[in-house]
Amino acid sequence: MRSRQPATVRVARWSATHPWRAIGLWVLLVALCVVAGGATGTRQAADLELAIGEAGRADAIQAEGSFDDPAEERVLITARSGALDRAAAARAAADVAGRLRQLPEVAEVSDPVQAPDGTALLVPVVMRGDPGSADRRVGPLLAATAAVQDANPGLRVEQVGDASIDHGIGERLDGDLDKAFRISLPLTLLILLVAFGAIVGAGVPVLLAVSAVVAAMGLWGPASQLVPGVDAVPHLIVLIGMAVGVDYSLFYLKREREERAHGRGHIDAVEIAAATSGRSVVVSGVAVIVALAGLYMASDVTFSALATGAVLVVAVAVLGSLTILPALLVTLRGAVDRPRVPLLWRLTSRRGRPRLWPALLRPALRRPGIALALAVAALAALALPALGMDLRPSGPDTLPRSIPVVGAYDRLTAAFPSTGSRHLVAVRAPAGRAGRVRAALEDLAARTGRDPLFAHDRAPEIRASADRRIHTLQVASPSDFDSPQALAALERLRGTLVPATVGAVDGAEHAVGGEVAGGVDAEDKLSGALPLVVGFVLALTFLVMSATFRSVVVGLTAIAINLLSTLAAFGLLVLVFQHRWAEDLLGFSSTGSVTVWVPMFLFVILFGLSMDYHVFVVSRIREAAGRGLPIRMAVAEGIVGSAGTVTSAAVVMVAVFSIFATLSMVEMKQLGVGLGAAVLIDALVVRVVVLPSLMALLGRANWWPSRLSRPVTRQPEPAGDTQPPEAAPVP
């Protein structure tokens, strides 16, 4: 008989009968993951790996030229108010130049350059060493600039450059990650304390979630050697890991506790929890991983990195719930319910017929058609703004202005427009045509010099490789990164100016890249990949759900319900970030758009996470239907019996996601708001109204073509209050 038990039961029984071995193996696994991460380090994606489309080809052509491109920094000197005191600015420039020349990280400091309008003075600085590591070596330069600032309080003395911007963003990201950890841990523990009424019981899910996050962080090091990373991956591992880690443990722990309350022994209770909630955890984990796998269909380095980080932490969380959790429950035994918080313990352990959830379900089960129509109409209205979603790439304009170097960047581009949105024209041609290529680029530079879409404070520089095969030209737009003017300048270059000049040179291959072009090409690629990703996720989700419940109808309704709640979350995202509904509340400056990669990523994550609750609730409904209950009674029993667990899990998820809505980076805010809103909609509307009313309308057809869909002879089903019997065991 044992050999025919589900794998979740066999694993749980081994862990429960060998608890110290299981605990030791889990600790060893987490330690090995951390060691592996430390040994390999994390490989970040190089610029060429992130490049897309024509902009990527331009970068590749430029890289082939092997140009010497050291890291460049600029010290900007402006007035705090009024006109710039040129004499004071000159003294500050001389001071900062003298300090910087003494640093071993500095190769050259050029003479100060005055802004065309006289409002600023600029000191160009060239760093030594690999530009790729400049952000880790720029600290002494920033310290020298800060010292000059302290000595000149009447001026603004600020350092701006790729290295200092990356350094400032990195510090803010690290601070945000630390903030997320510091807030999410006690907040999650508090919510679970309310759910369990006992400190140890509340601490176990948090402990497992943290261990899953730590292990996944370690595994991300080796994984990044195959799938290079991006800055957002550690944040995502924390975001997803804390949510699913707590949820999976919560499902399992709640069921084991209920079985003990019914008089089961510890090992028997663990086995029943493994057979029911453990199975739901596996199915939920598979559904999340399947959904995340859809991101690989985009063939994009960023999405592949995000998908890999999320898959790692979900897989570790599932593994922990199935292995270490049974061992902990048997080891702790009754201690899991101690020390008890008196009032909370009475509330969580109170037996008897629940009142709140049957009352909430009553309208959906009495008048399912009306309830379903009203709920769908409300969600559709909330989703309506998503039709006008404006997607734009992330860039300098989306960075939080609370980072000092970002404010300095704004002042730099205002005083020196040529340092702003730059367009790269890269040309590859045989060396014998180098003269014609250079003449064409000079013609192009002259044409941009007469065009108001381009910056004119600095003459464009034409560069040629040593073998004269590669030529580049950079021109800038005096406008924001994603502004209509910058986009119009790119269109002018690609559509008219470059074809009329460089394009006329026989045998010359050309491409237009740069920050603006990279954003446009990324948006085009994601738009093309979106139908493929969505189709992949929907198809595999349907297959997983249909196979799990042996019902095509459950698979179809799961897709329909989750699509509805996801689109509603998208509508709210547009209202908050595109229509500026919560700028002051969330502390950000809206660009009037949504970051281009966020909706696709949200769709995949939301579809996966929504399956957590769907699998858990529908599993309980199916168990009740399998015992012969009429569909409305089965729905009522399944939802009421799982309501406490699902509500606790949803509150934890919303709390964790809400923390990310308070972080600095607008992409993290959008993820936090989108995920939190979707979970809230799922818990309050979908599980209370949409799911029960839809299942009540479908009746036994819910389970088609499984045996549960076949008609049986039974007493008429009551149409009114369908409360489950008090003594009926709650799966």
KOLTIDREN-513240 format. One line per 10 residues: their letters; for each residue x, y, z of C-alpha. Coordinates in pm, 1 decimal, always signed. Each point is the difference from the previous one (the first is absolute). Example, Ala and Ser with C-alpha at 12.3 -4.5 7.8 and 13.67 -1.06 7.14 Angstrom:
<recs>
as) +1230.0/-450.0/+780.0; +137.0/+344.0/-66.0 $
</recs>
This chain:
<recs>
mrsrqpatvr) +0.0/+0.0/+0.0; +278.9/+243.0/+84.2; +154.0/-30.1/-345.9; -326.6/+110.2/-155.9; -21.7/+316.8/+205.4; +68.9/+336.2/-167.6; +360.8/+114.8/-6.2; -85.0/+292.7/+228.8; -117.0/-244.6/+267.6; +304.4/-225.5/-34.1 $
varwsathpw) +238.0/+296.8/+29.6; -191.3/+141.9/+295.5; -2.7/-334.8/+179.3; +375.7/-41.8/-41.3; +59.5/+352.6/+130.1; -240.5/-52.4/+289.0; +161.7/-330.9/+102.1; +357.2/+131.1/-48.9; -45.3/+362.2/+109.9; +356.9/+80.3/+102.1 $
raiglwvllv) +138.9/-141.6/-322.6; -246.3/+208.4/-200.7; +81.1/+315.7/+196.9; +373.3/-61.5/-33.3; -27.6/-59.4/-374.1; -199.7/+320.7/-45.5; +252.7/+207.0/+195.5; +278.7/-161.1/-203.3; -182.3/+76.2/-325.8; -44.8/+368.5/+88.7 $
alcvvaggat) +365.1/+23.9/+108.5; +121.4/-161.8/-323.5; -211.6/+244.0/-203.4; +154.4/+295.3/+183.6; +351.8/-140.5/-46.6; -65.9/-60.9/-369.4; -121.6/+355.8/-44.8; +305.1/+138.4/+176.3; +235.1/-216.5/-204.7; -139.9/+92.9/-340.4 $
gtrqaadlel) -113.7/+354.4/+64.7; -274.7/+154.9/-210.1; +56.0/+73.1/-365.5; -183.1/+308.2/-119.0; -110.8/+24.8/-361.4; +237.8/+202.5/-216.6; -131.4/+284.6/-212.8; +28.8/-206.7/-318.0; -199.8/-283.0/+158.8; -278.9/+242.8/+83.5 $
aigeagrada) +2.4/+159.8/-345.8; -306.4/-48.2/-219.9; -86.0/+65.1/-362.6; +170.3/+270.9/-205.2; +132.4/+162.9/+314.7; +167.1/-331.3/+85.0; +156.2/-16.1/-345.5; +135.9/+351.7/+45.8; +159.1/-100.4/+330.1; +148.4/-312.0/-159.5 $
iqaegsfddp) +149.9/+200.9/-286.8; +147.8/+251.7/+244.2; +145.0/-281.3/+214.6; +166.1/-147.3/-308.2; +193.5/+325.5/-37.8; +179.8/-61.8/+334.2; -13.4/+368.7/+88.1; +165.4/+118.5/+316.4; -301.7/+104.0/+206.9; +113.8/+66.9/+355.8 $
aeervlitar) -250.3/+89.5/+268.7; -69.0/+372.2/-9.8; -124.8/+205.8/+292.9; -95.7/+365.6/+11.8; +3.1/+243.1/+290.7; -278.9/+251.4/-46.1; +16.8/+336.0/+178.5; -318.1/+209.8/+12.2; -153.1/+270.0/+219.2; -240.4/-95.8/+274.5 $
sgaldraaaa) -205.6/+306.7/-84.7; +31.7/+294.8/-234.1; +284.3/+49.8/-246.8; +318.5/-203.3/+17.6; +295.9/+173.8/+166.9; +257.6/-80.5/-266.8; +300.3/+83.1/+215.9; -120.6/-224.2/+283.5; -83.8/-272.7/-252.8; +347.9/+24.4/-152.0 $
raaadvagrl) +161.0/-36.3/+342.9; -216.5/-302.6/+78.6; +87.9/-150.7/-339.6; +370.3/+44.3/+65.6; -39.1/-152.3/+346.2; -186.6/-307.2/-120.8; +240.6/-46.7/-292.6; +297.5/+8.9/+235.6; -154.8/-253.0/+237.4; -102.0/-237.6/-278.5 $
rqlpevaevs) +340.6/+4.6/-172.1; +153.0/-141.2/+318.9; -218.9/-311.0/-7.5; +137.3/-322.4/-152.3; -346.1/-73.1/-147.8; +20.7/+313.7/-218.0; +183.3/+1.4/-334.9; -72.7/+354.4/-115.0; -178.4/+319.1/+106.6; -72.1/+246.0/-282.8 $
dpvqapdgta) -38.1/+376.6/+15.4; -340.4/+129.6/+113.0; -266.1/+55.5/-268.2; -259.8/+275.5/+34.3; -362.8/-66.6/-88.5; -131.6/+188.5/-306.3; -241.8/+197.5/+218.1; +261.8/+71.0/+269.0; -194.5/-176.7/+275.8; +251.1/-278.4/+69.0 $
llvpvvmrgd) +362.6/-104.5/-8.8; +98.5/-355.8/-89.4; +321.4/-182.8/+91.8; +47.5/-314.6/-217.8; +171.2/-295.1/+169.7; +129.4/-326.8/-149.7; +41.0/-305.3/+224.4; +260.3/-274.4/-27.5; -77.8/-369.8/-30.9; -290.3/-204.9/-127.6 $
pgsadrrvgp) -312.7/+213.6/-58.2; -211.2/-298.8/+102.0; +125.2/+18.5/+358.8; +17.5/+379.6/+22.9; -309.7/+21.2/+221.3; +183.1/-206.4/+263.7; +308.0/+224.8/-16.6; -165.7/+340.6/-23.0; -29.3/+47.4/+377.8; +322.8/+201.6/+47.9 $
llaataavqd) -101.4/+237.0/-281.4; -338.9/+56.2/+160.1; +168.9/+65.1/+334.5; +230.8/+261.4/-156.6; -294.9/+172.1/-168.2; -194.4/-4.5/+327.9; +295.2/+164.6/+178.7; -1.5/+285.5/-253.5; -375.3/+30.8/+45.4; +46.1/+33.8/+376.9 $
anpglrveqv) +256.2/+275.4/-58.5; -234.9/+190.5/-233.8; -347.9/+3.0/+159.2; -118.1/+280.5/-227.7; +45.5/-220.3/-308.9; -121.0/-339.1/-115.3; +301.5/-220.0/-67.5; -126.3/-334.9/-131.9; +150.9/-295.6/-179.5; -186.4/-163.1/-287.5 $
gdasidhgig) +92.2/-289.3/-226.8; -92.6/-358.0/-76.4; +213.1/-127.8/+289.3; -138.1/+243.5/+257.5; -357.6/-55.5/-119.5; +41.9/-378.9/+20.9; +159.2/+44.0/+344.1; -290.1/+213.6/+123.2; -261.9/-235.6/-139.5; +181.0/-301.6/+147.0 $
erldgdldka) +8.0/+156.9/+344.9; -370.4/+81.1/-22.8; -84.5/-352.8/-118.7; +198.5/-150.5/+286.2; -177.8/+230.5/+243.9; -337.4/-92.0/-145.3; +79.1/-370.9/+25.2; +102.6/+41.7/+362.5; -316.2/+200.6/+67.5; -217.4/-269.1/-157.5 $
frislpltll) +159.1/-265.4/+222.4; -21.2/+208.7/+317.5; -365.8/+87.1/-46.3; -135.2/-316.7/-158.8; +132.0/-238.2/+265.8; -166.4/+153.8/+308.3; -312.6/+91.6/-196.4; -39.6/-353.5/-131.9; +63.2/-140.6/+346.0; -267.8/+228.3/+146.7 $
illvafgaiv) -256.9/-107.6/-259.4; +75.9/-365.9/+59.3; -20.8/+54.1/+374.3; -355.3/+123.1/-48.6; -70.7/-301.0/-224.3; +145.8/-263.8/+237.7; -28.2/+158.1/+343.5; +333.8/-157.8/+97.2; +352.7/+133.6/-41.7; +168.3/-323.3/-111.9 $
gagvpvllav) -273.3/-78.9/-250.5; +32.6/+349.2/-145.1; +377.4/-22.4/-15.1; +26.5/-328.8/-190.3; -129.5/+132.2/-339.3; +219.9/+309.5/+30.1; +303.1/-215.0/+78.6; -59.8/-220.9/-301.8; -64.2/+298.2/-229.2; +322.6/+168.2/+111.0 $
savvaamglw) +197.9/-321.0/-47.6; -148.9/-38.6/-349.7; +100.7/+357.9/-86.4; +353.3/-51.4/+134.8; +41.5/-326.8/-191.5; -135.2/+152.7/-321.7; +233.7/+298.5/+36.3; +289.3/-245.6/+22.3; -120.7/-205.0/-296.7; -36.4/+316.4/-204.2 $
gpasqlvpgv) +380.3/+31.4/-9.2; +62.7/-322.4/-196.3; -317.3/+50.4/-204.9; +113.9/+347.0/-108.0; +306.2/-155.0/-163.8; -243.7/-153.5/-249.5; -269.8/+269.5/+5.8; +167.8/+335.8/+66.7; -174.9/+214.5/+254.8; -153.5/+344.5/+30.1 $
davphlivli) -28.4/+222.6/+306.7; -364.4/-85.7/+70.7; +53.6/-374.7/+53.6; +90.4/+12.6/+375.1; -302.7/+221.5/+65.8; -221.6/-243.7/-186.0; +134.4/-299.4/+193.1; -92.0/+173.8/+326.1; -338.5/+113.3/-134.0; -108.0/-340.7/-131.1 $
gmavgvdysl) +183.5/-210.1/+258.9; -157.0/+162.0/+305.0; -346.5/-19.5/-158.8; -3.6/-359.7/-124.2; +224.6/-131.6/+277.9; -242.7/+113.8/+266.8; -303.8/-103.2/-204.6; +114.8/-356.1/-62.8; +96.8/-51.8/+363.1; -327.0/+155.7/+111.1 $
fylkrereer) -210.9/-236.5/-211.7; +181.4/-301.8/+140.3; +17.3/+116.6/+360.8; -366.5/+98.0/+19.1; -114.5/-337.9/-130.2; +225.7/-191.7/+240.0; -134.2/+208.0/+286.3; -360.4/-71.0/-98.5; +65.6/-373.1/-15.2; +157.3/+4.0/+348.0 $
ahgrghidav) -305.8/+186.8/+123.4; -207.5/-291.9/-132.4; +199.2/-240.6/+215.5; +262.2/-123.4/-246.9; +349.7/-87.8/+117.2; +289.7/+217.8/-112.0; +123.2/-231.8/-276.2; -352.9/-76.6/-122.6; -80.1/+371.6/-7.1; +316.4/+66.2/-198.2 $
eiaaatsgrs) -85.9/-274.8/-250.6; -351.3/+136.1/-54.2; +140.7/+351.5/-42.7; +251.6/-136.6/-251.6; -271.1/-182.5/-195.8; -222.6/+308.5/-22.4; +177.5/+330.1/+56.8; +335.0/-150.6/-104.1; -149.9/-98.7/-333.4; -145.1/+350.2/-38.4 $
vvvsgvaviv) +343.0/+149.5/+72.4; +158.6/-214.1/-271.7; -267.0/+87.5/-254.9; +19.7/+369.0/+93.1; +377.9/-2.8/-24.1; -11.0/-172.1/-338.5; -259.9/+251.7/-120.7; +216.4/+294.1/+110.3; +312.3/-148.5/-160.3; -189.0/-77.9/-321.0 $
alaglymasd) -126.4/+356.0/-15.8; +348.4/+137.7/+66.5; +139.4/-219.1/-276.9; -207.1/+207.8/-238.9; +250.3/+283.2/+48.2; +265.9/-205.3/-177.1; -215.7/+21.0/-313.6; +83.8/+371.2/-21.5; +364.8/-90.2/-80.7; +114.7/+294.9/+208.4 $
vtfsalatga) +289.1/+1.0/+248.5; -187.2/+208.7/+257.5; -309.4/-220.6/-0.3; +208.5/-317.3/+2.7; +188.4/+126.1/+306.3; -319.5/+98.1/+182.6; -166.1/-331.3/-86.2; +301.3/-199.0/+119.2; +19.5/+180.3/+333.9; -373.1/-44.6/+62.4 $
vlvvavavlg) +1.5/-368.1/-105.1; +288.4/-70.4/+237.9; -172.6/+146.6/+304.5; -337.8/-163.1/-79.6; +163.3/-340.0/-45.9; +192.7/+31.8/+327.7; -316.5/+113.0/+183.2; -192.9/-303.4/-128.0; +284.3/-232.7/+96.3; +17.2/+147.2/+349.3 $
sltilpallv) -373.4/-33.5/+56.0; +7.1/-367.9/-95.8; +316.3/-101.6/+187.8; +109.5/+215.3/+291.1; -350.6/+104.5/+108.0; -122.2/-353.7/+91.7; +321.1/-54.2/+197.3; -46.3/+326.1/+190.0; -364.4/-74.4/+79.0; +81.7/-342.4/+143.7 $
tlrgavdrpr) +300.2/+133.8/+191.5; -190.8/+292.6/+146.8; -319.8/-201.8/+63.8; -217.5/+198.7/+237.3; +258.4/+278.3/+25.4; -114.1/+127.0/-339.5; -308.2/+134.6/+180.2; +205.0/+182.2/+265.3; +57.3/+246.2/+148.6; -359.5/+101.2/-51.6 $
vpllwrltsr) -125.8/+355.4/-22.0; -318.1/-35.3/+209.0; -248.7/+208.6/-198.2; +135.1/-99.2/-340.3; +14.9/-366.6/+97.8; -366.0/-1.0/+101.0; -93.7/+157.7/-331.5; +204.5/-238.4/-215.7; -82.1/-320.3/+185.9; -369.4/+67.5/+50.5 $
rgrprlwpal) -216.4/-287.8/-127.8; -351.0/+19.6/-127.2; -185.3/+112.6/-306.3; +162.1/+304.0/-168.0; -229.2/+291.5/-74.0; +189.1/+260.4/-202.2; +93.0/-201.5/-307.8; -337.5/-175.3/-41.8; -159.8/+345.1/+14.1; +239.5/+133.3/-264.3 $
lrpalrrpgi) -63.4/-298.9/-225.7; -377.7/+1.8/+35.3; -75.3/+249.0/-284.8; +224.9/-184.1/-246.8; -158.9/-337.4/+80.4; -361.9/+121.0/+16.6; +8.6/+216.1/-315.8; +312.5/-117.8/-186.0; -95.9/+150.8/-336.6; -56.5/+349.8/+137.9 $
alalavaala) +304.5/-14.5/+228.6; +227.0/-116.0/-282.8; -127.1/+268.3/-239.3; +52.2/+279.4/+255.0; +347.6/-119.0/+97.3; +114.1/-40.7/-360.8; -137.8/+344.5/-86.1; +186.4/+158.4/+292.3; +329.2/-169.3/-88.2; -42.7/+87.2/-366.9 $
alalpalgmd) -54.5/+365.3/+92.7; +317.3/-5.4/+209.7; +187.6/-162.1/-290.0; -120.6/+258.4/-252.7; +287.9/+250.7/+55.5; +244.5/-273.5/-101.5; -113.8/+49.9/-361.1; +176.7/+337.6/+6.0; +323.0/-126.8/+157.9; +301.4/+197.2/-124.1 $
lrpsgpdtlp) +315.0/-210.5/+15.8; +341.9/+164.4/+8.7; +346.8/-135.7/+73.3; +179.3/+66.9/+324.9; +281.2/+251.9/-17.0; +139.6/+311.2/+166.1; -343.5/+161.3/+5.4; -147.4/-283.3/+208.8; +268.8/+6.7/+270.1; -104.4/+139.2/+338.7 $
rsipvvgayd) +101.7/+363.5/+37.3; +68.7/-67.1/+368.1; +334.2/-150.7/-107.4; +236.2/+300.9/+8.4; +191.7/-94.1/-314.2; -325.1/-17.9/-198.5; -80.7/+361.7/+87.5; +354.0/+90.7/-102.6; -57.3/-178.3/-331.7; -305.6/+217.4/-62.7 $
rltaafpstg) +205.1/+315.1/+58.6; +280.8/-131.5/-219.8; -224.5/-66.8/-299.4; -174.3/+336.1/+44.0; +332.9/+188.4/-11.2; +169.1/-226.9/-258.1; -271.3/-153.2/-225.3; +253.4/-214.0/-188.0; +44.5/-212.5/+314.4; -364.4/-110.2/-3.0 $
srhlvavrap) -181.9/-238.7/-233.9; +271.2/-117.1/-237.1; -42.8/-176.7/-332.0; +277.0/-223.1/-133.2; +57.2/-39.6/-373.8; +231.2/-297.0/-60.7; +132.9/-95.1/-343.7; +191.0/-306.7/-121.3; +158.4/+15.9/-345.7; +314.3/-120.6/-180.1 $
agragrvraa) +308.0/+206.6/+82.9; +17.9/+116.9/-360.4; -325.6/+192.1/+45.0; +107.8/+171.7/+324.4; +28.5/+337.3/-174.6; -352.4/-18.5/-137.5; -136.2/-115.7/+337.7; +167.1/+290.9/+178.0; -131.8/+248.1/-255.8; -352.4/-142.4/+42.1 $
ledlaartgr) +23.4/+29.6/+378.7; +124.0/+358.5/-27.3; -301.0/+73.2/-222.0; -225.6/-165.4/+259.2; +154.5/+205.8/+283.0; -53.5/+319.1/-200.6; -366.0/-85.6/-60.7; -64.2/-67.7/+369.4; +170.3/+331.2/+79.2; -277.7/+179.9/-187.5 $
dplfahdrap) -281.4/-207.3/+152.7; -167.8/+125.4/+322.5; -66.4/-361.4/+107.3; +370.9/-38.6/+81.5; +235.3/+166.0/+250.0; +247.3/+257.1/-131.4; +214.7/+92.0/+300.5; +270.6/-246.5/-103.2; +113.4/-110.8/-344.0; -62.7/-370.8/-64.3 $
eirasadrri) +317.5/-209.7/+2.2; +78.5/-245.9/-278.9; +219.7/-293.2/+101.1; +170.7/-263.1/-214.3; +147.1/-334.1/+104.3; +367.7/-75.9/-48.6; -75.6/-211.5/-307.8; -234.9/+272.7/-138.7; -285.9/-251.6/-33.9; -218.4/+134.1/+282.7 $
htlqvaspsd) -120.3/+358.9/+34.9; -230.2/+149.2/+262.9; -176.5/+331.0/+51.5; -192.0/+110.2/+308.5; -264.4/+273.5/-10.3; -222.9/+104.6/+287.8; -355.6/+124.1/+47.7; -61.2/+294.9/+233.9; -301.7/-174.0/+151.8; -96.0/-272.2/+243.5 $
fdspqalaal) +78.8/-362.2/-68.3; -356.3/-107.7/-85.4; -134.4/+335.0/-115.0; -176.9/+39.9/-335.9; +290.6/+220.2/-115.9; +261.0/-271.5/+72.0; -215.7/-258.8/-176.8; -48.2/+236.8/-294.6; +377.8/+51.8/-20.0; +51.7/-377.4/-13.9 $
erlrgtlvpa) -263.3/-35.2/-269.6; +164.2/+283.1/-197.5; +336.5/-171.6/+20.5; -123.4/-347.4/-91.2; -255.4/+105.1/-257.0; +164.9/+290.2/-182.1; +342.3/+128.3/+99.2; +202.8/-321.9/+25.0; -143.9/-161.8/-316.9; +69.5/+323.6/-192.1 $
tvgavdgaeh) +362.7/+17.9/+112.2; +163.0/-319.9/+123.1; -259.4/-209.3/-177.3; +127.2/+130.3/-333.6; +345.6/-156.1/+52.5; +26.7/-331.0/-188.4; +88.5/-297.9/+219.0; -50.5/+190.0/+325.9; -207.4/-159.5/+277.5; -147.3/+248.4/+244.0 $
avggevaggv) -218.8/+0.9/+310.2; -136.8/+267.9/+230.9; +14.0/-77.4/+371.1; +35.2/+174.8/+333.0; -220.3/+26.4/+307.5; -311.4/+121.3/-182.3; +31.9/-257.4/-278.1; +59.4/-277.3/+253.3; -323.2/+84.5/+178.4; -201.3/+13.5/-322.3 $
daedklsgal) +143.0/-329.2/-126.5; -64.9/-167.9/+334.9; -362.0/+113.8/-8.3; -41.8/-130.1/-354.4; +151.0/-335.1/+93.0; -220.0/-40.5/+307.0; -310.2/+92.8/-197.0; +85.2/-271.0/-251.0; +75.4/-256.4/+270.2; -311.6/+73.1/+208.4 $
plvvgfvlal) -246.0/-220.3/-196.5; +247.6/-290.2/+12.0; +55.9/+35.5/+375.8; -371.0/+38.0/+75.9; -92.4/-295.5/-219.1; +268.0/-217.3/+159.9; -110.9/+85.6/+353.8; -369.9/-50.2/-73.6; +55.1/-331.1/-178.7; +224.7/-153.8/+265.4 $
tflvmsatfr) -215.1/+132.2/+284.7; -301.6/-161.3/-162.1; +184.7/-331.9/-34.4; +126.3/+4.5/+361.3; -341.0/+83.7/+146.9; -188.7/-242.9/-224.7; +240.0/-282.6/+84.1; -2.9/+78.4/+372.1; -378.1/-2.9/+35.4; -71.6/-231.6/-294.9 $
svvvgltaia) -233.9/+267.4/-129.9; +14.6/+207.4/-316.1; -257.0/+235.7/+149.9; +214.4/+74.5/+305.8; +290.1/+78.1/-233.8; -209.9/+239.8/-207.6; -162.4/+175.2/+296.8; +339.4/+37.9/+171.3; +131.3/+185.0/-304.5; -310.7/+219.9/-30.0 $
inllstlaaf) -7.0/+93.7/+368.2; +369.6/+79.9/+20.7; -8.7/+201.4/-321.8; -278.2/+208.3/+146.9; +180.9/+78.4/+324.6; +330.1/+64.0/-182.5; -157.6/+250.1/-239.7; -167.3/+175.0/+293.0; +341.3/+34.2/+166.5; +137.1/+145.6/-323.8 $
gllvlvfqhr) -276.1/+259.0/-1.8; +84.9/+104.0/+354.4; +368.4/+16.6/-95.9; -84.0/+246.8/-278.0; -208.8/+214.0/+235.0; +274.1/+15.7/+262.3; +309.1/+50.3/-215.7; -118.4/+132.0/-334.1; -281.4/+224.0/+124.7; +195.8/+111.0/+309.3 $
waedllgfss) -258.9/-106.5/+257.8; +252.7/-80.4/+272.3; +313.2/+207.4/-63.5; -3.0/+160.9/+343.8; -107.6/-317.2/+179.4; +272.2/-218.3/-152.2; +262.8/+272.3/-36.0; +80.8/-2.4/-371.8; -16.3/+229.1/-301.2; -210.8/-150.4/-275.0 $
tgsvtvwvpm) +127.7/-8.5/-357.1; -356.2/-52.3/-120.3; +82.0/-357.3/-94.8; +62.5/-352.5/+123.3; +346.1/-155.3/-30.9; -2.4/-210.9/-313.5; +109.3/-332.2/+152.7; -225.2/+14.5/+306.9; -336.9/-111.0/-154.0; +141.7/-312.7/-162.5 $
flfvilfgls) +185.0/-94.0/+314.9; -305.1/+75.4/+216.3; -219.8/-212.6/-223.6; +225.6/-300.4/+41.4; +47.8/+42.7/+375.5; -367.8/+69.4/+67.3; -113.5/-298.1/-200.5; +234.1/-220.3/+196.0; -79.1/+139.8/+344.7; -375.6/-1.2/-62.3 $
mdyhvfvvsr) +23.7/-375.0/-41.0; +105.3/-26.9/+366.4; -344.5/+90.9/+125.9; -185.1/-152.5/-290.9; +159.3/-341.4/+43.1; -41.1/+7.4/+376.5; -366.5/+105.3/-4.3; -111.6/-214.2/-295.3; +176.4/-302.4/+151.9; -212.1/+33.8/+311.6 $
ireaagrglp) -315.2/+50.0/-202.1; +80.7/-311.2/-200.5; +62.6/-200.4/+317.7; -342.3/+102.6/+127.9; -162.8/-82.4/-334.0; +176.5/-336.2/+5.0; -176.1/-80.5/+327.5; -332.3/+43.4/-178.4; -96.4/+352.6/+107.5; -212.5/+202.2/-244.3 $
irmavaegiv) +204.4/+259.3/-184.2; -115.7/+304.0/+197.3; +65.8/-171.1/+330.9; +337.3/-119.1/-129.7; +89.2/+353.1/-107.8; -107.4/+140.4/+334.3; +191.0/-261.3/+197.3; +312.3/+29.7/-212.3; +16.4/+379.7/+14.6; -101.8/+32.2/+364.6 $
gsagtvtsaa) +242.3/-274.0/+102.4; +290.7/+164.9/-182.4; -98.6/+359.7/+72.9; +222.1/+46.3/+303.3; +307.8/-136.6/-172.8; -59.9/+183.2/-327.3; -74.2/+327.1/+177.7; +314.1/-24.9/+212.0; +208.1/-84.4/-307.0; -151.7/+287.3/-196.2 $
vvmvavfsif) +63.9/+248.6/+280.8; +364.2/-112.6/+15.6; +40.3/+40.1/-374.9; -165.9/+341.2/-9.3; +215.5/+116.2/+292.5; +324.8/-114.6/-165.6; -94.3/+145.9/-337.4; -108.9/+327.2/+159.0; +347.5/+38.7/+148.3; +142.5/-8.7/-350.6 $
atlsmvemkq) -242.4/+272.9/-101.5; +183.4/+227.9/+246.6; +348.7/-60.3/-146.0; +184.1/+260.0/-207.1; +11.0/-149.8/-348.4; -320.0/+57.5/-194.6; +17.2/-350.1/-152.0; -7.5/-151.1/+349.1; -291.6/+224.7/+92.8; -190.9/-114.9/-306.5 $
lgvglgaavl) +68.6/-364.7/+78.7; -107.2/+49.7/+362.1; -323.6/+178.0/-89.1; -85.7/-238.6/-282.1; +62.0/-315.9/+200.6; -163.4/+131.8/+316.5; -309.1/+121.3/-184.3; -39.8/-329.9/-185.0; +24.4/-207.9/+318.2; -249.6/+228.2/+174.2 $
idalvvrvvv) -243.6/-24.5/-291.0; +49.3/-374.7/-7.8; -71.2/-43.2/+370.7; -290.6/+244.7/+35.2; -183.2/-27.7/-331.8; +105.5/-311.4/-189.0; -11.0/-248.7/+290.3; -309.1/+152.5/+161.5; -216.1/+72.7/-304.8; +137.4/-105.7/-339.1 $
lpslmallgr) +120.0/-353.4/+78.5; -295.6/-115.5/+214.2; -264.5/+149.0/-229.4; +164.9/-144.3/-311.9; +33.8/-346.5/+153.5; -357.8/+14.8/+128.0; -124.5/+79.0/-351.5; +205.3/-276.8/-160.2; -105.4/-264.7/+250.8; +144.8/-344.0/-62.5 $
anwwpsrlsr) +127.6/+120.7/-336.8; +287.0/+152.1/+199.5; +164.8/-342.3/+6.3; -53.2/-104.5/-362.6; +113.8/-248.2/-122.7; +99.1/-162.1/+333.2; -234.9/-239.7/+180.8; -120.1/+282.3/+226.8; -180.9/+153.7/-297.4; -229.4/-301.7/-34.7 $
pvtrqpepag) -351.0/+45.5/+138.7; -89.1/-185.7/+317.0; -323.6/-46.0/+184.6; -17.4/+204.8/+317.9; -233.4/+218.9/+195.7; -83.7/+341.3/-148.7; +263.5/+263.0/+68.0; -115.4/+292.4/+214.3; +7.7/+331.4/-181.8; +31.9/+216.1/+307.1 $
dtqppeaapv) +257.6/+16.8/+274.7; +248.9/-277.3/-77.3; +210.5/-14.1/+311.7; +215.2/-309.0/+45.3; -83.6/-228.0/+290.8; +191.0/+96.8/+313.1; +137.4/-348.7/+51.5; +110.3/-55.1/-358.2; +376.7/-27.1/-25.0; +149.2/+297.3/-180.2 $
p) +263.0/-105.3/-254.0 $
</recs>
